[in-house]
Amino acid sequence: MSELNRHQHIERARLLLSQRRYKDAETQAGIVLQQDPNDADALQIIGHCRLDNKQYDEALKIFQQCIGHQPDDDYVLYLIAFCYYRKHEIDAAQKYLEQAIAIFPYNAGYFSLLSNIHATERRYADALYAANQGLQINAEDIGCLNARSAALFRLNKKEEAYETINESLQVNPEDDYTHTNYGWHYLEKGKHKQAYEHFSEALRINPNNNAAKEGYKASLKSKLPFYRWILQYSLWMNHQNRTMRIVMIFGLWGVVRALTWAGKDAPVWWKYVTVGIVFIYLAFVMLSWLGNSLANLFLLTSKHGRLALTDSEKSSAKAVGIVLVAGILSIACGIWLDKKFLYMGLFIGSLSIPLSFIDFPIKWFKGEGRQVTAHIMILLCIITCIMLFINDQSAMFAGIIYFIFFVGYMWSGSITALRRR
């Protein structure tokens, strides 16, 4: 193959890549690789296609092959860093990105990624500094403008943040990431209508923007006040450090326990206050676990909502709705007929929590730990409900085991949340 033909195939592949026509781009790059399996440009394009298709491990193998041929290629080092960032391997991402910046410190996009890495680690002052460094190179770099606005929001410099994000929209009003960024900021403030407009615009520009899809669903569900409050709390918690999250999760529980203990010998009015606080706390905990599924049930009643939800989310919402209704009906039967139905209703209703987090269709006893635990809980619940009408002692034994699994499932979810960066 002549150099001219090679150049034509490479340029055509790059154009197709920019148009998100990944299969065609790989075909053009593959033609070059047939003649030279070590062509760094062709390998880079194929790796970029795999990266954009979220095939991160495959992309990393290809990029490492590129580095083997061109160790000082700063852009490939940046792409490797981006892969690790997407895989949430932050230390590796920062290592490769710093190598890229050391080789070529004049690409604003590198500093945009560096800012996002610092933000992921909640180093918001460093994130702002990195974004500003990128903007010194290119004052209109969309990535740096968005990273700067995000850092300013986290540093509570709201006026500067809104100025920056508006500047980003002026530079490129058709940038889906900017609209998505704006939408999430509005959701944090509880302004779901404005958030809906920006997410809709982002999806008009790029229907494959997953962050915009999630934001779009969240903005629809935020029509429900309880979901809007839970979402605001969740987004706020996500931006706090681990110490603050420990204080919020275990501290609130400790305060409620202390109030309950102190209320034993307190005046009657204080007992009413304590009961009210405990009720609010329990309602908050239950809604934080069930709020998403209940909101998904709400979305099933609207055309836009049904289109926005995935099949798994629809199945999960329906399952939660069924067990809650079945649990309530069973409890009602227990009050008026037989107490065994009361206990059965409590067990069935409690299944709504694991069902909120199970992947549908259910692949029994497969998947990560919490998925398998949820499958075991469903089986234990069924056994307990059957034993209630056969043997009381067996029902009590199965119920105790189920309760242990249930408490463990709840607390493991809280611990998992604390482990997140």
C-alpha positions in Angstrom: 0.0 0.0 0.0 1.4 3.4 -1.0 1.8 6.1 1.6 -1.0 8.1 -0.1 -3.5 5.3 0.1 -2.6 4.7 3.7 -3.1 8.4 4.5 -6.5 8.4 2.8 -7.7 5.4 4.8 -6.4 6.9 8.1 -8.1 10.3 7.4 -11.3 8.6 6.4 -11.3 6.5 9.6 -10.7 9.6 11.7 -13.7 11.3 10.0 -15.9 8.3 10.6 -14.8 8.2 14.2 -15.7 11.8 14.7 -19.2 11.0 13.2 -19.5 8.1 15.7 -19.6 5.5 12.9 -17.4 3.2 14.8 -17.8 0.0 12.7 -17.0 1.9 9.5 -14.0 3.6 11.2 -12.6 0.2 12.3 -13.0 -1.2 8.8 -11.0 1.7 7.3 -8.3 1.4 10.0 -8.3 -2.4 9.5 -7.4 -2.1 5.9 -4.2 -0.3 6.9 -3.5 -2.9 9.6 -3.7 -5.7 7.0 -0.6 -4.2 5.4 1.1 -3.2 8.6 -0.2 -4.8 11.9 1.9 -2.3 13.9 0.6 0.9 12.3 0.3 3.1 15.4 -2.3 5.5 13.9 -4.6 2.7 12.8 -4.3 1.0 16.2 -5.0 4.3 17.9 -8.2 4.7 15.9 -9.5 1.2 16.7 -8.6 1.7 20.3 -10.5 5.0 20.3 -13.6 3.2 18.8 -13.4 0.5 21.6 -13.1 3.3 24.2 -16.2 5.1 22.9 -18.1 1.8 22.9 -17.1 1.3 26.6 -14.9 -1.7 25.8 -12.3 -0.4 28.1 -10.1 -3.5 28.6 -9.9 -4.1 24.9 -9.1 -0.4 24.3 -6.3 -0.5 27.0 -4.7 -3.5 25.3 -4.6 -1.7 22.0 -3.3 1.5 23.4 -0.6 -0.3 25.3 0.4 -1.8 22.0 0.6 1.7 20.5 2.8 2.8 23.4 5.1 -0.1 22.7 5.8 1.4 19.2 5.6 5.1 20.2 6.5 5.5 24.0 6.3 9.3 23.8 2.9 9.6 22.2 1.2 12.0 24.7 -2.3 11.6 23.2 -2.2 7.8 23.6 -1.1 8.2 27.2 -4.1 10.5 27.6 -6.4 7.9 26.1 -5.1 5.3 28.5 -5.7 7.7 31.4 -9.2 8.3 30.1 -9.9 4.5 30.0 -8.7 4.1 33.6 -10.8 7.1 34.6 -13.9 5.4 33.1 -13.0 2.2 34.9 -12.8 4.2 38.2 -9.2 3.3 38.6 -8.2 6.9 39.6 -4.6 6.3 40.6 -3.7 4.7 37.3 -5.6 7.4 35.4 -3.7 10.2 37.1 -0.3 8.4 36.6 -0.7 8.2 32.8 -2.3 11.6 32.5 0.7 13.2 34.3 3.0 11.5 31.9 1.0 12.9 28.9 1.1 16.4 30.4 4.8 16.2 31.1 5.4 15.4 27.4 3.0 18.0 26.0 1.6 20.5 28.5 -0.3 22.5 25.9 -3.4 20.5 25.4 -6.4 21.9 27.3 -8.2 18.6 27.1 -5.6 17.0 29.3 -6.2 19.5 32.1 -10.0 19.0 31.7 -9.5 15.3 32.5 -7.1 16.2 35.4 -9.8 18.5 36.8 -12.4 15.8 36.6 -10.0 13.3 38.4 -9.4 15.8 41.2 -13.2 16.4 41.5 -13.7 12.6 41.7 -11.3 12.6 44.7 -13.2 15.6 46.1 -10.2 17.8 45.8 -12.3 20.7 44.4 -9.7 23.5 44.8 -7.2 21.4 42.8 -9.9 20.7 40.3 -10.5 24.4 39.8 -6.8 25.1 39.5 -6.4 22.4 36.8 -9.5 23.7 34.8 -8.0 27.2 35.0 -4.7 25.9 33.6 -6.5 24.4 30.7 -8.4 27.6 30.0 -5.1 29.5 29.9 -4.2 27.3 26.9 -7.6 27.5 25.3 -10.1 30.0 26.8 -13.0 28.3 24.9 -12.3 24.7 25.7 -15.7 23.2 26.5 -14.3 20.5 28.7 -12.4 22.9 30.9 -15.3 25.3 31.1 -17.6 22.5 32.3 -15.0 21.2 34.8 -14.5 24.8 36.1 -18.2 25.3 36.6 -18.5 21.9 38.4 -15.6 22.8 40.7 -17.0 26.3 41.5 -20.4 24.7 42.4 -18.7 22.4 44.8 -16.7 25.3 46.3 -20.0 27.1 46.8 -19.0 29.9 44.3 -22.4 29.8 42.6 -22.3 33.1 40.8 -19.0 32.4 39.1 -20.2 28.8 38.3 -23.3 30.0 36.5 -21.2 32.6 34.6 -18.8 29.9 33.5 -21.5 27.5 32.4 -23.3 30.2 30.5 -20.0 31.1 28.8 -19.7 27.4 27.8 -23.2 27.5 26.2 -22.3 30.6 24.3 -19.1 29.0 23.0 -21.1 25.9 21.8 -24.9 25.9 22.4 -25.0 22.4 20.8 -22.7 20.7 23.3 -24.7 17.9 25.0 -22.3 17.6 27.9 -22.8 21.2 28.8 -26.6 20.8 28.8 -26.2 17.6 30.9 -23.9 19.4 33.4 -26.5 22.3 33.7 -29.3 19.8 34.2 -27.7 18.0 37.1 -26.9 21.3 38.8 -30.6 22.3 38.5 -31.6 18.9 40.0 -29.3 19.5 42.9 -31.3 22.7 43.6 -34.6 20.9 43.2 -35.5 22.8 40.0 -36.7 19.8 38.0 -38.5 21.7 35.3 -35.3 23.6 34.2 -33.3 20.3 34.5 -35.8 18.6 32.3 -35.4 21.2 29.6 -31.6 20.8 29.6 -31.6 17.0 29.6 -34.1 17.0 26.8 -31.9 19.3 24.8 -28.8 17.1 25.5 -30.6 14.0 24.3 -31.8 15.9 21.2 -28.1 16.6 20.4 -26.8 13.2 21.4 -29.4 10.5 22.1 -26.7 8.1 23.4 -25.6 10.4 26.3 -26.2 8.1 29.3 -25.7 10.8 31.9 -28.4 12.8 30.1 -30.7 9.7 30.0 -30.3 9.2 33.7 -30.9 12.9 34.4 -34.0 12.9 32.1 -35.5 10.1 34.2 -34.6 11.8 37.4 -36.2 15.1 36.3 -39.4 13.2 35.5 -39.4 11.4 38.8 -38.7 14.7 40.6 -42.2 15.7 40.0 -42.9 13.7 43.2 -41.8 15.8 46.2 -40.5 12.9 48.3 -38.3 11.7 45.4 -37.0 15.3 44.8 -35.9 15.6 48.4 -34.3 12.2 48.5 -32.5 12.9 45.2 -31.2 16.3 46.5 -29.9 14.5 49.7 -28.3 11.8 47.7 -26.5 14.2 45.3 -25.4 16.2 48.3 -24.0 13.1 50.0 -22.2 12.0 46.9 -20.1 15.2 47.0 -19.2 14.8 50.7 -16.0 13.2 52.0 -16.1 9.8 53.7 -16.0 11.3 57.2 -19.1 13.4 56.6 -20.9 10.4 55.1 -20.1 8.3 58.2 -21.4 11.1 60.4 -24.6 11.4 58.4 -25.3 7.6 58.2 -24.2 6.4 61.7 -24.6 9.8 63.4 -28.3 10.1 62.6 -28.9 6.5 63.7 -27.0 7.2 67.0 -29.0 10.4 67.6 -32.3 8.5 67.1 -31.2 5.7 69.5 -30.1 8.3 72.1 -33.5 10.1 71.9 -35.3 6.8 72.3 -33.2 5.8 75.3 -33.6 9.3 76.9 -37.3 9.3 76.4 -38.0 6.3 78.8 -38.3 8.4 81.9 -39.2 11.7 80.2 -42.5 13.6 80.4 -45.4 12.5 78.2 -44.9 15.4 75.7 -41.3 14.5 75.2 -42.3 10.9 74.4 -44.6 12.2 71.7 -41.7 14.3 70.3 -39.5 11.2 70.3 -42.1 9.1 68.5 -42.4 11.8 65.9 -38.7 12.0 65.3 -38.4 8.2 65.1 -41.2 8.1 62.6 -39.6 10.8 60.4 -36.3 8.9 60.6 -37.8 5.6 59.6 -39.8 7.2 56.8 -36.7 8.8 55.5 -34.7 5.5 55.6 -37.5 3.6 53.9 -38.0 6.3 51.2 -34.2 6.4 50.6 -34.3 2.7 49.9 -37.7 2.5 48.0 -38.0 6.0 46.6 -36.4 5.2 43.2 -38.7 2.1 42.6 -41.8 4.0 43.8 -40.9 6.9 41.4 -40.4 4.4 38.6 -43.9 3.1 39.3 -45.1 6.7 38.9 -43.3 6.9 35.5 -45.1 3.8 34.3 -48.3 5.8 34.3 -47.0 8.2 31.7 -45.9 7.8 28.0 -42.6 9.6 28.4 -41.8 7.7 31.6 -42.4 4.3 30.0 -40.1 5.2 27.1 -37.4 6.5 29.5 -37.3 3.4 31.7 -35.3 0.3 30.8 -36.9 -3.2 30.9 -35.1 -4.0 34.1 -36.3 -0.8 35.8 -39.9 -1.5 34.7 -39.8 -5.1 36.0 -38.2 -4.0 39.3 -40.9 -1.3 39.8 -43.7 -3.7 39.1 -42.2 -6.3 41.5 -41.9 -3.7 44.3 -45.5 -2.6 43.7 -46.8 -6.1 43.7 -45.1 -7.1 47.0 -46.1 -3.9 48.7 -49.8 -4.3 47.8 -49.7 -8.0 48.7 -48.0 -7.2 52.0 -50.6 -4.5 52.9 -53.5 -6.8 52.0 -52.0 -9.6 54.0 -51.5 -7.3 57.0 -55.2 -6.3 56.7 -56.2 -9.9 56.7 -54.0 -10.5 59.7 -55.7 -7.7 61.7 -59.2 -9.0 61.0 -58.7 -12.8 60.5 -55.5 -14.6 61.5 -52.3 -13.1 62.9 -50.3 -15.4 60.7 -51.4 -13.3 57.8 -50.0 -10.2 59.6 -46.6 -11.8 59.9 -46.7 -13.0 56.3 -47.6 -9.4 55.2 -44.5 -8.0 57.0 -42.2 -10.5 55.4 -43.7 -10.0 51.9 -43.6 -6.2 52.2 -40.0 -6.3 53.4 -39.0 -7.9 50.1 -39.7 -4.6 48.4 -36.2 -3.4 49.5 -34.1 -6.2 47.9 -36.4 -6.2 44.9 -35.5 -2.5 44.3 -31.9 -3.5 43.7 -32.2 -6.8 41.9 -31.3 -7.0 38.2 -34.1 -8.2 36.0 -34.5 -10.7 34.4 -33.4 -12.5 37.6 -30.4 -14.9 37.0 -30.8 -16.9 40.2 -27.7 -17.1 42.4 -25.5 -15.4 39.9 -23.9 -12.0 40.0 -22.1 -10.0 42.6 -22.6 -10.6 46.4 -25.6 -8.4 47.1 -27.5 -9.8 44.1 -27.0 -13.4 45.4 -27.9 -12.2 48.9 -31.2 -10.8 47.6 -31.9 -14.1 45.8 -31.4 -16.0 49.1 -33.7 -13.5 50.9 -36.5 -14.2 48.4 -36.1 -17.9 48.9 -36.1 -17.5 52.7 -39.1 -15.3 52.6 -41.1 -17.9 50.6 -40.0 -20.7 53.0 -41.0 -18.6 56.1 -44.4 -17.8 54.7 -45.1 -21.4 53.9 -43.9 -22.6 57.3 -46.2 -20.1 59.1 -49.1 -22.4 58.1 -47.2 -25.7 58.7 -44.9 -25.5 61.7 -44.5 -22.5 64.0 -41.0 -23.4 65.2 -39.7 -23.9 61.7 -41.3 -20.6 60.7 -39.6 -18.8 63.6 -36.2 -20.3 62.7 -36.5 -19.4 59.0 -37.8 -15.9 60.0 -34.8 -15.3 62.2 -32.4 -16.3 59.5 -34.3 -14.0 57.0 -34.1 -11.1 59.5 -30.3 -11.6 59.9 -30.0 -11.5 56.1 -32.3 -8.5 55.9 -30.4 -6.4 58.5 -27.1 -7.4 56.9 -28.4 -6.4 53.4 -29.4 -3.0 54.7 -26.1 -2.2 56.5 -24.0 -3.6 53.7 -25.7 -1.1 51.4 -24.7 1.7 53.7 -21.1 0.4 54.0 -20.9 0.1 50.2 -22.0 3.8 49.9 -19.2 4.8 52.4 -16.5 2.9 50.4 -17.3 5.0 47.2 -14.7 7.6 46.5 
